[in-house]
Amino acid sequence: MEMGNPGDTRSVGQGILEVRVDYGPGYRIYYVRRGAIVILLCGGDKRTQQKDILRAQKLAEML
């Protein structure tokens, strides 16, 4: 990300992006961008993906 390459990323709505990490049980990291700033919201794995997306949405609302 630091070099401008976000990797395997997709939008999950409300401006939240999900990075899929190709390691272990399918780790995911959820974040938002505010200009040049990346704000990490939460993370999890494939097993908890839907719960993690809801958590990220709630956290993003508080920004």
N, C-alpha and C positions, 0 to 999 in steps of 0.2 A: 504494500500500500504506500509506503513511504516514497517509493520510486514512481508512483503514479499508476501502477498496475494492480488493480484490486483483486485479480485472480478470478476464481469461480464464484461470481456474485450475481444475485438476482434480487429484484424488488419484492418485498412481501406486503407492500401497501403503506400508506400514510408516511411516505418518505423514508421508510425503514428498509435497509438493505441487509441481506443475509450472505455471508461468506461461507462457502462449504469447504471445509478443510479435509483434504484427502489423506487422512490418518486416523487410525483407531476406529471407533464405532460411528463414524460419520459426524464429526464435530461441526457445529455451526456457531457463528458469531454474528450478533445483530448490532447494527450501528446506524447512526444518522450522520449526515454531513452538514455542516454549517459553514459554507465558504470553504476555506482551506483547513478547517478544523474537523476532525473525525471524533465523534462521541460514541464510545462503546457503551451499549445498553446492557447486554447480557449474553450468555452463551449456553450451549447445551449440546445434545447429540440428537441423532435421528429419532430416537425413542421418545424424546420429550419435545419434539419440534413444535407441535401446535401450542402446547403450554408456554413454551419459550417465546413464540411469536406474540401471544397475548400479553405476556409480561413485558416484552420490548415495547409494545404499543402503549401500555400504561405508563411506562417510564418515559417514553418520548412525549407523552401529553404533559408531563411535569416540567419539561424544559422550557 
